[in-house]
Amino acid sequence: MNQDKIEGQWKQLRGKLKTRWGKLTDDDLDVAEGNTDYLTGKIQERYGIAKDEAKEQLRAFERDI
C-alpha cells in the first residue's frame, strides 16, 4: 500500500493499527495522519525495537490489509 492510499484510508486503518500496536496512543495516530515515517518512529519508540524492524513490521501490516 502506498503513502497516498494510507492517507486516504486513514480513518479505517486507525482501528487496525490500534489492534496490532496497542501501545500507540490516539494522540500518536492523530499526529501521524497516515505519515508512515512518523508511524514507524512511534512503533520503534513504543516497542523499543530497531528502526529497520519497525519498518518491516509496518510493511508486513500493509501487505496483510
PDBQT receptor file of N, H, CA, C and O in Angstrom, charges set to zero:
ATOM      1  N   MET A   1       0.862  -1.167   0.000  1.00  0.00    +0.000 N 
ATOM      2  CA  MET A   1       0.000   0.000   0.000  1.00  0.00    +0.000 C 
ATOM      3  C   MET A   1       0.905   1.225   0.000  1.00  0.00    +0.000 C 
ATOM      4  O   MET A   1       1.856   1.299   0.777  1.00  0.00    +0.000 OA
ATOM      5  N   ASN A   2       0.611   2.176  -0.864  1.00  0.00    +0.000 N 
ATOM      6  H   ASN A   2      -0.162   2.116  -1.495  1.00  0.00    +0.000 HD
ATOM      7  CA  ASN A   2       1.479   3.351  -0.930  1.00  0.00    +0.000 C 
ATOM      8  C   ASN A   2       0.981   4.464  -0.005  1.00  0.00    +0.000 C 
ATOM      9  O   ASN A   2      -0.108   4.395   0.565  1.00  0.00    +0.000 OA
ATOM     10  N   GLN A   3       1.810   5.475   0.115  1.00  0.00    +0.000 N 
ATOM     11  H   GLN A   3       2.694   5.531  -0.348  1.00  0.00    +0.000 HD
ATOM     12  CA  GLN A   3       1.539   6.580   1.043  1.00  0.00    +0.000 C 
ATOM     13  C   GLN A   3       0.188   7.239   0.761  1.00  0.00    +0.000 C 
ATOM     14  O   GLN A   3      -0.535   7.563   1.703  1.00  0.00    +0.000 OA
ATOM     15  N   ASP A   4      -0.170   7.446  -0.498  1.00  0.00    +0.000 N 
ATOM     16  H   ASP A   4       0.418   7.183  -1.264  1.00  0.00    +0.000 HD
ATOM     17  CA  ASP A   4      -1.440   8.094  -0.838  1.00  0.00    +0.000 C 
ATOM     18  C   ASP A   4      -2.637   7.257  -0.381  1.00  0.00    +0.000 C 
ATOM     19  O   ASP A   4      -3.617   7.797   0.133  1.00  0.00    +0.000 OA
ATOM     20  N   LYS A   5      -2.553   5.933  -0.569  1.00  0.00    +0.000 N 
ATOM     21  H   LYS A   5      -1.757   5.494  -0.986  1.00  0.00    +0.000 HD
ATOM     22  CA  LYS A   5      -3.639   5.063  -0.143  1.00  0.00    +0.000 C 
ATOM     23  C   LYS A   5      -3.785   5.071   1.374  1.00  0.00    +0.000 C 
ATOM     24  O   LYS A   5      -4.897   5.091   1.903  1.00  0.00    +0.000 OA
ATOM     25  N   ILE A   6      -2.652   5.056   2.065  1.00  0.00    +0.000 N 
ATOM     26  H   ILE A   6      -1.749   5.040   1.635  1.00  0.00    +0.000 HD
ATOM     27  CA  ILE A   6      -2.694   5.068   3.523  1.00  0.00    +0.000 C 
ATOM     28  C   ILE A   6      -3.350   6.350   4.009  1.00  0.00    +0.000 C 
ATOM     29  O   ILE A   6      -4.216   6.309   4.883  1.00  0.00    +0.000 OA
ATOM     30  N   GLU A   7      -2.951   7.480   3.456  1.00  0.00    +0.000 N 
ATOM     31  H   GLU A   7      -2.247   7.513   2.746  1.00  0.00    +0.000 HD
ATOM     32  CA  GLU A   7      -3.535   8.753   3.865  1.00  0.00    +0.000 C 
ATOM     33  C   GLU A   7      -5.025   8.793   3.544  1.00  0.00    +0.000 C 
ATOM     34  O   GLU A   7      -5.807   9.324   4.332  1.00  0.00    +0.000 OA
ATOM     35  N   GLY A   8      -5.431   8.243   2.406  1.00  0.00    +0.000 N 
ATOM     36  H   GLY A   8      -4.796   7.811   1.766  1.00  0.00    +0.000 HD
ATOM     37  CA  GLY A   8      -6.831   8.264   2.005  1.00  0.00    +0.000 C 
ATOM     38  C   GLY A   8      -7.714   7.376   2.850  1.00  0.00    +0.000 C 
ATOM     39  O   GLY A   8      -8.897   7.670   3.025  1.00  0.00    +0.000 OA
ATOM     40  N   GLN A   9      -7.165   6.294   3.380  1.00  0.00    +0.000 N 
ATOM     41  H   GLN A   9      -6.204   6.056   3.238  1.00  0.00    +0.000 HD
ATOM     42  CA  GLN A   9      -7.950   5.345   4.163  1.00  0.00    +0.000 C 
ATOM     43  C   GLN A   9      -7.590   5.397   5.642  1.00  0.00    +0.000 C 
ATOM     44  O   GLN A   9      -7.807   4.430   6.372  1.00  0.00    +0.000 OA
ATOM     45  N   TRP A  10      -7.049   6.507   6.078  1.00  0.00    +0.000 N 
ATOM     46  H   TRP A  10      -6.872   7.292   5.485  1.00  0.00    +0.000 HD
ATOM     47  CA  TRP A  10      -6.523   6.601   7.434  1.00  0.00    +0.000 C 
ATOM     48  C   TRP A  10      -7.551   6.274   8.508  1.00  0.00    +0.000 C 
ATOM     49  O   TRP A  10      -7.237   5.555   9.457  1.00  0.00    +0.000 OA
ATOM     50  N   LYS A  11      -8.751   6.777   8.382  1.00  0.00    +0.000 N 
ATOM     51  H   LYS A  11      -9.006   7.361   7.612  1.00  0.00    +0.000 HD
ATOM     52  CA  LYS A  11      -9.761   6.555   9.419  1.00  0.00    +0.000 C 
ATOM     53  C   LYS A  11     -10.068   5.063   9.571  1.00  0.00    +0.000 C 
ATOM     54  O   LYS A  11     -10.239   4.581  10.691  1.00  0.00    +0.000 OA
ATOM     55  N   GLN A  12     -10.138   4.338   8.470  1.00  0.00    +0.000 N 
ATOM     56  H   GLN A  12      -9.999   4.730   7.560  1.00  0.00    +0.000 HD
ATOM     57  CA  GLN A  12     -10.404   2.909   8.535  1.00  0.00    +0.000 C 
ATOM     58  C   GLN A  12      -9.216   2.144   9.115  1.00  0.00    +0.000 C 
ATOM     59  O   GLN A  12      -9.399   1.144   9.809  1.00  0.00    +0.000 OA
ATOM     60  N   LEU A  13      -8.013   2.605   8.834  1.00  0.00    +0.000 N 
ATOM     61  H   LEU A  13      -7.864   3.418   8.270  1.00  0.00    +0.000 HD
ATOM     62  CA  LEU A  13      -6.813   1.909   9.285  1.00  0.00    +0.000 C 
ATOM     63  C   LEU A  13      -6.503   2.121  10.761  1.00  0.00    +0.000 C 
ATOM     64  O   LEU A  13      -5.832   1.289  11.373  1.00  0.00    +0.000 OA
ATOM     65  N   ARG A  14      -6.972   3.201  11.335  1.00  0.00    +0.000 N 
ATOM     66  H   ARG A  14      -7.517   3.876  10.839  1.00  0.00    +0.000 HD
ATOM     67  CA  ARG A  14      -6.672   3.519  12.741  1.00  0.00    +0.000 C 
ATOM     68  C   ARG A  14      -7.022   2.364  13.676  1.00  0.00    +0.000 C 
ATOM     69  O   ARG A  14      -6.225   1.998  14.540  1.00  0.00    +0.000 OA
ATOM     70  N   GLY A  15      -8.196   1.800  13.506  1.00  0.00    +0.000 N 
ATOM     71  H   GLY A  15      -8.843   2.098  12.805  1.00  0.00    +0.000 HD
ATOM     72  CA  GLY A  15      -8.624   0.701  14.365  1.00  0.00    +0.000 C 
ATOM     73  C   GLY A  15      -7.733  -0.520  14.210  1.00  0.00    +0.000 C 
ATOM     74  O   GLY A  15      -7.392  -1.171  15.198  1.00  0.00    +0.000 OA
ATOM     75  N   LYS A  16      -7.358  -0.832  12.990  1.00  0.00    +0.000 N 
ATOM     76  H   LYS A  16      -7.636  -0.303  12.188  1.00  0.00    +0.000 HD
ATOM     77  CA  LYS A  16      -6.478  -1.964  12.744  1.00  0.00    +0.000 C 
ATOM     78  C   LYS A  16      -5.093  -1.724  13.325  1.00  0.00    +0.000 C 
ATOM     79  O   LYS A  16      -4.463  -2.644  13.846  1.00  0.00    +0.000 OA
ATOM     80  N   LEU A  17      -4.624  -0.492  13.234  1.00  0.00    +0.000 N 
ATOM     81  H   LEU A  17      -5.136   0.256  12.811  1.00  0.00    +0.000 HD
ATOM     82  CA  LEU A  17      -3.321  -0.146  13.808  1.00  0.00    +0.000 C 
ATOM     83  C   LEU A  17      -3.344  -0.287  15.323  1.00  0.00    +0.000 C 
ATOM     84  O   LEU A  17      -2.399  -0.812  15.912  1.00  0.00    +0.000 OA
ATOM     85  N   LYS A  18      -4.418   0.177  15.959  1.00  0.00    +0.000 N 
ATOM     86  H   LYS A  18      -5.186   0.603  15.481  1.00  0.00    +0.000 HD
ATOM     87  CA  LYS A  18      -4.542   0.076  17.412  1.00  0.00    +0.000 C 
ATOM     88  C   LYS A  18      -4.624  -1.392  17.850  1.00  0.00    +0.000 C 
ATOM     89  O   LYS A  18      -4.113  -1.757  18.909  1.00  0.00    +0.000 OA
ATOM     90  N   THR A  19      -5.262  -2.219  17.040  1.00  0.00    +0.000 N 
ATOM     91  H   THR A  19      -5.678  -1.922  16.181  1.00  0.00    +0.000 HD
ATOM     92  CA  THR A  19      -5.334  -3.643  17.353  1.00  0.00    +0.000 C 
ATOM     93  C   THR A  19      -3.950  -4.277  17.263  1.00  0.00    +0.000 C 
ATOM     94  O   THR A  19      -3.571  -5.072  18.123  1.00  0.00    +0.000 OA
ATOM     95  N   ARG A  20      -3.209  -3.931  16.238  1.00  0.00    +0.000 N 
ATOM     96  H   ARG A  20      -3.517  -3.285  15.539  1.00  0.00    +0.000 HD
ATOM     97  CA  ARG A  20      -1.876  -4.516  16.023  1.00  0.00    +0.000 C 
ATOM     98  C   ARG A  20      -0.846  -3.957  16.997  1.00  0.00    +0.000 C 
ATOM     99  O   ARG A  20      -0.052  -4.716  17.554  1.00  0.00    +0.000 OA
ATOM    100  N   TRP A  21      -0.846  -2.652  17.209  1.00  0.00    +0.000 N 
ATOM    101  H   TRP A  21      -1.491  -2.036  16.757  1.00  0.00    +0.000 HD
ATOM    102  CA  TRP A  21       0.120  -1.990  18.088  1.00  0.00    +0.000 C 
ATOM    103  C   TRP A  21      -0.647  -1.231  19.168  1.00  0.00    +0.000 C 
ATOM    104  O   TRP A  21      -0.833  -0.017  19.074  1.00  0.00    +0.000 OA
ATOM    105  N   GLY A  22      -1.081  -1.942  20.174  1.00  0.00    +0.000 N 
ATOM    106  H   GLY A  22      -0.930  -2.927  20.251  1.00  0.00    +0.000 HD
ATOM    107  CA  GLY A  22      -1.903  -1.379  21.237  1.00  0.00    +0.000 C 
ATOM    108  C   GLY A  22      -1.238  -0.286  22.057  1.00  0.00    +0.000 C 
ATOM    109  O   GLY A  22      -1.919   0.493  22.723  1.00  0.00    +0.000 OA
ATOM    110  N   LYS A  23       0.090  -0.222  22.014  1.00  0.00    +0.000 N 
ATOM    111  H   LYS A  23       0.643  -0.855  21.472  1.00  0.00    +0.000 HD
ATOM    112  CA  LYS A  23       0.791   0.815  22.775  1.00  0.00    +0.000 C 
ATOM    113  C   LYS A  23       0.751   2.177  22.086  1.00  0.00    +0.000 C 
ATOM    114  O   LYS A  23       1.108   3.186  22.694  1.00  0.00    +0.000 OA
ATOM    115  N   LEU A  24       0.321   2.215  20.831  1.00  0.00    +0.000 N 
ATOM    116  H   LEU A  24       0.031   1.395  20.338  1.00  0.00    +0.000 HD
ATOM    117  CA  LEU A  24       0.164   3.503  20.155  1.00  0.00    +0.000 C 
ATOM    118  C   LEU A  24      -1.053   4.214  20.742  1.00  0.00    +0.000 C 
ATOM    119  O   LEU A  24      -2.111   3.610  20.918  1.00  0.00    +0.000 OA
ATOM    120  N   THR A  25      -0.895   5.475  21.035  1.00  0.00    +0.000 N 
ATOM    121  H   THR A  25      -0.036   5.965  20.892  1.00  0.00    +0.000 HD
ATOM    122  CA  THR A  25      -1.998   6.238  21.616  1.00  0.00    +0.000 C 
ATOM    123  C   THR A  25      -2.832   6.881  20.516  1.00  0.00    +0.000 C 
ATOM    124  O   THR A  25      -2.409   6.961  19.362  1.00  0.00    +0.000 OA
ATOM    125  N   ASP A  26      -4.021   7.335  20.891  1.00  0.00    +0.000 N 
ATOM    126  H   ASP A  26      -4.365   7.270  21.828  1.00  0.00    +0.000 HD
ATOM    127  CA  ASP A  26      -4.849   8.077  19.941  1.00  0.00    +0.000 C 
ATOM    128  C   ASP A  26      -4.117   9.338  19.478  1.00  0.00    +0.000 C 
ATOM    129  O   ASP A  26      -4.216   9.729  18.315  1.00  0.00    +0.000 OA
ATOM    130  N   ASP A  27      -3.386   9.968  20.395  1.00  0.00    +0.000 N 
ATOM    131  H   ASP A  27      -3.306   9.650  21.339  1.00  0.00    +0.000 HD
ATOM    132  CA  ASP A  27      -2.607  11.151  20.015  1.00  0.00    +0.000 C 
ATOM    133  C   ASP A  27      -1.543  10.804  18.975  1.00  0.00    +0.000 C 
ATOM    134  O   ASP A  27      -1.333  11.563  18.030  1.00  0.00    +0.000 OA
ATOM    135  N   ASP A  28      -0.871   9.663  19.140  1.00  0.00    +0.000 N 
ATOM    136  H   ASP A  28      -1.041   9.046  19.909  1.00  0.00    +0.000 HD
ATOM    137  CA  ASP A  28       0.120   9.225  18.151  1.00  0.00    +0.000 C 
ATOM    138  C   ASP A  28      -0.526   9.118  16.778  1.00  0.00    +0.000 C 
ATOM    139  O   ASP A  28       0.023   9.585  15.781  1.00  0.00    +0.000 OA
ATOM    140  N   LEU A  29      -1.697   8.496  16.742  1.00  0.00    +0.000 N 
ATOM    141  H   LEU A  29      -2.143   8.115  17.552  1.00  0.00    +0.000 HD
ATOM    142  CA  LEU A  29      -2.380   8.282  15.469  1.00  0.00    +0.000 C 
ATOM    143  C   LEU A  29      -2.933   9.586  14.905  1.00  0.00    +0.000 C 
ATOM    144  O   LEU A  29      -2.975   9.762  13.687  1.00  0.00    +0.000 OA
ATOM    145  N   ASP A  30      -3.356  10.503  15.774  1.00  0.00    +0.000 N 
ATOM    146  H   ASP A  30      -3.321  10.361  16.764  1.00  0.00    +0.000 HD
ATOM    147  CA  ASP A  30      -3.823  11.816  15.313  1.00  0.00    +0.000 C 
ATOM    148  C   ASP A  30      -2.696  12.575  14.629  1.00  0.00    +0.000 C 
ATOM    149  O   ASP A  30      -2.889  13.167  13.567  1.00  0.00    +0.000 OA
ATOM    150  N   VAL A  31      -1.531  12.551  15.238  1.00  0.00    +0.000 N 
ATOM    151  H   VAL A  31      -1.375  12.070  16.101  1.00  0.00    +0.000 HD
ATOM    152  CA  VAL A  31      -0.385  13.270  14.676  1.00  0.00    +0.000 C 
ATOM    153  C   VAL A  31       0.101  12.584  13.405  1.00  0.00    +0.000 C 
ATOM    154  O   VAL A  31       0.476  13.256  12.444  1.00  0.00    +0.000 OA
ATOM    155  N   ALA A  32       0.098  11.258  13.390  1.00  0.00    +0.000 N 
ATOM    156  H   ALA A  32      -0.206  10.712  14.171  1.00  0.00    +0.000 HD
ATOM    157  CA  ALA A  32       0.604  10.512  12.235  1.00  0.00    +0.000 C 
ATOM    158  C   ALA A  32      -0.202  10.818  10.972  1.00  0.00    +0.000 C 
ATOM    159  O   ALA A  32       0.373  11.048   9.907  1.00  0.00    +0.000 OA
ATOM    160  N   GLU A  33      -1.526  10.820  11.090  1.00  0.00    +0.000 N 
ATOM    161  H   GLU A  33      -1.992  10.633  11.954  1.00  0.00    +0.000 HD
ATOM    162  CA  GLU A  33      -2.414  11.091   9.949  1.00  0.00    +0.000 C 
ATOM    163  C   GLU A  33      -1.930  10.429   8.659  1.00  0.00    +0.000 C 
ATOM    164  O   GLU A  33      -1.968  11.046   7.595  1.00  0.00    +0.000 OA
ATOM    165  N   GLY A  34      -1.478   9.185   8.747  1.00  0.00    +0.000 N 
ATOM    166  H   GLY A  34      -1.447   8.684   9.611  1.00  0.00    +0.000 HD
ATOM    167  CA  GLY A  34      -1.069   8.444   7.560  1.00  0.00    +0.000 C 
ATOM    168  C   GLY A  34       0.395   8.570   7.203  1.00  0.00    +0.000 C 
ATOM    169  O   GLY A  34       0.842   7.959   6.232  1.00  0.00    +0.000 OA
ATOM    170  N   ASN A  35       1.156   9.344   7.958  1.00  0.00    +0.000 N 
ATOM    171  H   ASN A  35       0.793   9.840   8.747  1.00  0.00    +0.000 HD
ATOM    172  CA  ASN A  35       2.581   9.518   7.683  1.00  0.00    +0.000 C 
ATOM    173  C   ASN A  35       3.330   8.280   8.168  1.00  0.00    +0.000 C 
ATOM    174  O   ASN A  35       3.495   8.083   9.371  1.00  0.00    +0.000 OA
ATOM    175  N   THR A  36       3.780   7.448   7.232  1.00  0.00    +0.000 N 
ATOM    176  H   THR A  36       3.646   7.609   6.254  1.00  0.00    +0.000 HD
ATOM    177  CA  THR A  36       4.409   6.188   7.603  1.00  0.00    +0.000 C 
ATOM    178  C   THR A  36       5.752   6.391   8.300  1.00  0.00    +0.000 C 
ATOM    179  O   THR A  36       6.125   5.579   9.146  1.00  0.00    +0.000 OA
ATOM    180  N   ASP A  37       6.482   7.442   7.972  1.00  0.00    +0.000 N 
ATOM    181  H   ASP A  37       6.180   8.102   7.284  1.00  0.00    +0.000 HD
ATOM    182  CA  ASP A  37       7.757   7.696   8.654  1.00  0.00    +0.000 C 
ATOM    183  C   ASP A  37       7.518   8.002  10.129  1.00  0.00    +0.000 C 
ATOM    184  O   ASP A  37       8.218   7.476  10.994  1.00  0.00    +0.000 OA
ATOM    185  N   TYR A  38       6.548   8.837  10.415  1.00  0.00    +0.000 N 
ATOM    186  H   TYR A  38       5.979   9.265   9.712  1.00  0.00    +0.000 HD
ATOM    187  CA  TYR A  38       6.213   9.162  11.801  1.00  0.00    +0.000 C 
ATOM    188  C   TYR A  38       5.727   7.912  12.528  1.00  0.00    +0.000 C 
ATOM    189  O   TYR A  38       6.127   7.646  13.661  1.00  0.00    +0.000 OA
ATOM    190  N   LEU A  39       4.871   7.159  11.871  1.00  0.00    +0.000 N 
ATOM    191  H   LEU A  39       4.546   7.376  10.951  1.00  0.00    +0.000 HD
ATOM    192  CA  LEU A  39       4.318   5.956  12.469  1.00  0.00    +0.000 C 
ATOM    193  C   LEU A  39       5.418   4.940  12.766  1.00  0.00    +0.000 C 
ATOM    194  O   LEU A  39       5.412   4.313  13.826  1.00  0.00    +0.000 OA
ATOM    195  N   THR A  40       6.348   4.775  11.853  1.00  0.00    +0.000 N 
ATOM    196  H   THR A  40       6.353   5.284  10.992  1.00  0.00    +0.000 HD
ATOM    197  CA  THR A  40       7.488   3.884  12.079  1.00  0.00    +0.000 C 
ATOM    198  C   THR A  40       8.265   4.319  13.314  1.00  0.00    +0.000 C 
ATOM    199  O   THR A  40       8.641   3.485  14.138  1.00  0.00    +0.000 OA
ATOM    200  N   GLY A  41       8.506   5.608  13.444  1.00  0.00    +0.000 N 
ATOM    201  H   GLY A  41       8.201   6.285  12.774  1.00  0.00    +0.000 HD
ATOM    202  CA  GLY A  41       9.224   6.132  14.603  1.00  0.00    +0.000 C 
ATOM    203  C   GLY A  41       8.493   5.872  15.903  1.00  0.00    +0.000 C 
ATOM    204  O   GLY A  41       9.114   5.536  16.911  1.00  0.00    +0.000 OA
ATOM    205  N   LYS A  42       7.179   6.025  15.887  1.00  0.00    +0.000 N 
ATOM    206  H   LYS A  42       6.675   6.298  15.068  1.00  0.00    +0.000 HD
ATOM    207  CA  LYS A  42       6.396   5.790  17.098  1.00  0.00    +0.000 C 
ATOM    208  C   LYS A  42       6.365   4.306  17.473  1.00  0.00    +0.000 C 
ATOM    209  O   LYS A  42       6.421   3.967  18.655  1.00  0.00    +0.000 OA
ATOM    210  N   ILE A  43       6.276   3.429  16.484  1.00  0.00    +0.000 N 
ATOM    211  H   ILE A  43       6.230   3.705  15.524  1.00  0.00    +0.000 HD
ATOM    212  CA  ILE A  43       6.322   1.995  16.755  1.00  0.00    +0.000 C 
ATOM    213  C   ILE A  43       7.684   1.646  17.358  1.00  0.00    +0.000 C 
ATOM    214  O   ILE A  43       7.774   0.888  18.325  1.00  0.00    +0.000 OA
ATOM    215  N   GLN A  44       8.723   2.202  16.781  1.00  0.00    +0.000 N 
ATOM    216  H   GLN A  44       8.650   2.818  15.996  1.00  0.00    +0.000 HD
ATOM    217  CA  GLN A  44      10.079   1.980  17.292  1.00  0.00    +0.000 C 
ATOM    218  C   GLN A  44      10.189   2.449  18.743  1.00  0.00    +0.000 C 
ATOM    219  O   GLN A  44      10.724   1.739  19.595  1.00  0.00    +0.000 OA
ATOM    220  N   GLU A  45       9.686   3.632  19.011  1.00  0.00    +0.000 N 
ATOM    221  H   GLU A  45       9.252   4.209  18.320  1.00  0.00    +0.000 HD
ATOM    222  CA  GLU A  45       9.761   4.218  20.353  1.00  0.00    +0.000 C 
ATOM    223  C   GLU A  45       8.944   3.426  21.369  1.00  0.00    +0.000 C 
ATOM    224  O   GLU A  45       9.449   3.092  22.441  1.00  0.00    +0.000 OA
ATOM    225  N   ARG A  46       7.701   3.125  21.047  1.00  0.00    +0.000 N 
ATOM    226  H   ARG A  46       7.292   3.396  20.176  1.00  0.00    +0.000 HD
ATOM    227  CA  ARG A  46       6.799   2.461  21.996  1.00  0.00    +0.000 C 
ATOM    228  C   ARG A  46       7.214   1.024  22.309  1.00  0.00    +0.000 C 
ATOM    229  O   ARG A  46       7.007   0.536  23.420  1.00  0.00    +0.000 OA
ATOM    230  N   TYR A  47       7.803   0.352  21.313  1.00  0.00    +0.000 N 
ATOM    231  H   TYR A  47       7.971   0.748  20.410  1.00  0.00    +0.000 HD
ATOM    232  CA  TYR A  47       8.131  -1.051  21.493  1.00  0.00    +0.000 C 
ATOM    233  C   TYR A  47       9.620  -1.315  21.693  1.00  0.00    +0.000 C 
ATOM    234  O   TYR A  47      10.018  -2.463  21.892  1.00  0.00    +0.000 OA
ATOM    235  N   GLY A  48      10.444  -0.278  21.643  1.00  0.00    +0.000 N 
ATOM    236  H   GLY A  48      10.120   0.654  21.481  1.00  0.00    +0.000 HD
ATOM    237  CA  GLY A  48      11.868  -0.429  21.896  1.00  0.00    +0.000 C 
ATOM    238  C   GLY A  48      12.572  -1.334  20.905  1.00  0.00    +0.000 C 
ATOM    239  O   GLY A  48      13.419  -2.146  21.277  1.00  0.00    +0.000 OA
ATOM    240  N   ILE A  49      12.210  -1.187  19.640  1.00  0.00    +0.000 N 
ATOM    241  H   ILE A  49      11.522  -0.527  19.338  1.00  0.00    +0.000 HD
ATOM    242  CA  ILE A  49      12.820  -2.011  18.602  1.00  0.00    +0.000 C 
ATOM    243  C   ILE A  49      13.611  -1.119  17.648  1.00  0.00    +0.000 C 
ATOM    244  O   ILE A  49      13.464   0.103  17.653  1.00  0.00    +0.000 OA
ATOM    245  N   ALA A  50      14.450  -1.751  16.833  1.00  0.00    +0.000 N 
ATOM    246  H   ALA A  50      14.570  -2.744  16.830  1.00  0.00    +0.000 HD
ATOM    247  CA  ALA A  50      15.258  -1.024  15.861  1.00  0.00    +0.000 C 
ATOM    248  C   ALA A  50      14.363  -0.444  14.762  1.00  0.00    +0.000 C 
ATOM    249  O   ALA A  50      13.281  -0.962  14.486  1.00  0.00    +0.000 OA
ATOM    250  N   LYS A  51      14.829   0.622  14.153  1.00  0.00    +0.000 N 
ATOM    251  H   LYS A  51      15.707   1.042  14.378  1.00  0.00    +0.000 HD
ATOM    252  CA  LYS A  51      14.063   1.286  13.103  1.00  0.00    +0.000 C 
ATOM    253  C   LYS A  51      13.763   0.328  11.946  1.00  0.00    +0.000 C 
ATOM    254  O   LYS A  51      12.653   0.319  11.414  1.00  0.00    +0.000 OA
ATOM    255  N   ASP A  52      14.757  -0.477  11.560  1.00  0.00    +0.000 N 
ATOM    256  H   ASP A  52      15.659  -0.470  11.992  1.00  0.00    +0.000 HD
ATOM    257  CA  ASP A  52      14.545  -1.428  10.468  1.00  0.00    +0.000 C 
ATOM    258  C   ASP A  52      13.459  -2.449  10.813  1.00  0.00    +0.000 C 
ATOM    259  O   ASP A  52      12.660  -2.827   9.956  1.00  0.00    +0.000 OA
ATOM    260  N   GLU A  53      13.436  -2.888  12.058  1.00  0.00    +0.000 N 
ATOM    261  H   GLU A  53      14.085  -2.581  12.754  1.00  0.00    +0.000 HD
ATOM    262  CA  GLU A  53      12.415  -3.836  12.500  1.00  0.00    +0.000 C 
ATOM    263  C   GLU A  53      11.033  -3.179  12.473  1.00  0.00    +0.000 C 
ATOM    264  O   GLU A  53      10.057  -3.799  12.051  1.00  0.00    +0.000 OA
ATOM    265  N   ALA A  54      10.953  -1.937  12.920  1.00  0.00    +0.000 N 
ATOM    266  H   ALA A  54      11.746  -1.433  13.263  1.00  0.00    +0.000 HD
ATOM    267  CA  ALA A  54       9.677  -1.218  12.903  1.00  0.00    +0.000 C 
ATOM    268  C   ALA A  54       9.182  -1.043  11.465  1.00  0.00    +0.000 C 
ATOM    269  O   ALA A  54       7.993  -1.208  11.191  1.00  0.00    +0.000 OA
ATOM    270  N   LYS A  55      10.094  -0.709  10.551  1.00  0.00    +0.000 N 
ATOM    271  H   LYS A  55      11.060  -0.575  10.774  1.00  0.00    +0.000 HD
ATOM    272  CA  LYS A  55       9.715  -0.568   9.139  1.00  0.00    +0.000 C 
ATOM    273  C   LYS A  55       9.204  -1.883   8.582  1.00  0.00    +0.000 C 
ATOM    274  O   LYS A  55       8.203  -1.913   7.867  1.00  0.00    +0.000 OA
ATOM    275  N   GLU A  56       9.891  -2.971   8.909  1.00  0.00    +0.000 N 
ATOM    276  H   GLU A  56      10.704  -2.946   9.490  1.00  0.00    +0.000 HD
ATOM    277  CA  GLU A  56       9.482  -4.283   8.417  1.00  0.00    +0.000 C 
ATOM    278  C   GLU A  56       8.117  -4.676   8.967  1.00  0.00    +0.000 C 
ATOM    279  O   GLU A  56       7.290  -5.219   8.234  1.00  0.00    +0.000 OA
ATOM    280  N   GLN A  57       7.873  -4.410  10.241  1.00  0.00    +0.000 N 
ATOM    281  H   GLN A  57       8.545  -3.969  10.836  1.00  0.00    +0.000 HD
ATOM    282  CA  GLN A  57       6.569  -4.711  10.824  1.00  0.00    +0.000 C 
ATOM    283  C   GLN A  57       5.470  -3.912  10.129  1.00  0.00    +0.000 C 
ATOM    284  O   GLN A  57       4.393  -4.442   9.859  1.00  0.00    +0.000 OA
ATOM    285  N   LEU A  58       5.735  -2.648   9.841  1.00  0.00    +0.000 N 
ATOM    286  H   LEU A  58       6.610  -2.216  10.061  1.00  0.00    +0.000 HD
ATOM    287  CA  LEU A  58       4.737  -1.816   9.170  1.00  0.00    +0.000 C 
ATOM    288  C   LEU A  58       4.504  -2.297   7.741  1.00  0.00    +0.000 C 
ATOM    289  O   LEU A  58       3.366  -2.306   7.270  1.00  0.00    +0.000 OA
ATOM    290  N   ARG A  59       5.572  -2.698   7.046  1.00  0.00    +0.000 N 
ATOM    291  H   ARG A  59       6.496  -2.690   7.428  1.00  0.00    +0.000 HD
ATOM    292  CA  ARG A  59       5.426  -3.243   5.693  1.00  0.00    +0.000 C 
ATOM    293  C   ARG A  59       4.591  -4.526   5.719  1.00  0.00    +0.000 C 
ATOM    294  O   ARG A  59       3.726  -4.723   4.866  1.00  0.00    +0.000 OA
ATOM    295  N   ALA A  60       4.848  -5.389   6.694  1.00  0.00    +0.000 N 
ATOM    296  H   ALA A  60       5.551  -5.229   7.387  1.00  0.00    +0.000 HD
ATOM    297  CA  ALA A  60       4.076  -6.635   6.818  1.00  0.00    +0.000 C 
ATOM    298  C   ALA A  60       2.604  -6.328   7.083  1.00  0.00    +0.000 C 
ATOM    299  O   ALA A  60       1.715  -6.976   6.529  1.00  0.00    +0.000 OA
ATOM    300  N   PHE A  61       2.356  -5.334   7.933  1.00  0.00    +0.000 N 
ATOM    301  H   PHE A  61       3.078  -4.808   8.382  1.00  0.00    +0.000 HD
ATOM    302  CA  PHE A  61       0.988  -4.906   8.208  1.00  0.00    +0.000 C 
ATOM    303  C   PHE A  61       0.308  -4.422   6.932  1.00  0.00    +0.000 C 
ATOM    304  O   PHE A  61      -0.847  -4.762   6.672  1.00  0.00    +0.000 OA
ATOM    305  N   GLU A  62       1.018  -3.635   6.143  1.00  0.00    +0.000 N 
ATOM    306  H   GLU A  62       1.955  -3.359   6.354  1.00  0.00    +0.000 HD
ATOM    307  CA  GLU A  62       0.461  -3.106   4.899  1.00  0.00    +0.000 C 
ATOM    308  C   GLU A  62       0.128  -4.240   3.929  1.00  0.00    +0.000 C 
ATOM    309  O   GLU A  62      -0.888  -4.185   3.236  1.00  0.00    +0.000 OA
ATOM    310  N   ARG A  63       0.976  -5.264   3.880  1.00  0.00    +0.000 N 
ATOM    311  H   ARG A  63       1.800  -5.309   4.443  1.00  0.00    +0.000 HD
ATOM    312  CA  ARG A  63       0.708  -6.390   2.983  1.00  0.00    +0.000 C 
ATOM    313  C   ARG A  63      -0.518  -7.180   3.428  1.00  0.00    +0.000 C 
ATOM    314  O   ARG A  63      -1.257  -7.717   2.602  1.00  0.00    +0.000 OA
ATOM    315  N   ASP A  64      -0.724  -7.245   4.736  1.00  0.00    +0.000 N 
ATOM    316  H   ASP A  64      -0.124  -6.809   5.407  1.00  0.00    +0.000 HD
ATOM    317  CA  ASP A  64      -1.834  -8.040   5.270  1.00  0.00    +0.000 C 
ATOM    318  C   ASP A  64      -3.191  -7.376   5.150  1.00  0.00    +0.000 C 
ATOM    319  O   ASP A  64      -4.214  -8.057   5.224  1.00  0.00    +0.000 OA
ATOM    320  N   ILE A  65      -3.227  -6.066   4.966  1.00  0.00    +0.000 N 
ATOM    321  H   ILE A  65      -2.395  -5.513   4.906  1.00  0.00    +0.000 HD
ATOM    322  CA  ILE A  65      -4.536  -5.410   4.911  1.00  0.00    +0.000 C 
ATOM    323  C   ILE A  65      -5.050  -5.292   3.504  1.00  0.00    +0.000 C 
ATOM    324  O   ILE A  65      -6.140  -4.763   3.287  1.00  0.00    +0.000 OA
TER     325      ILE A  65
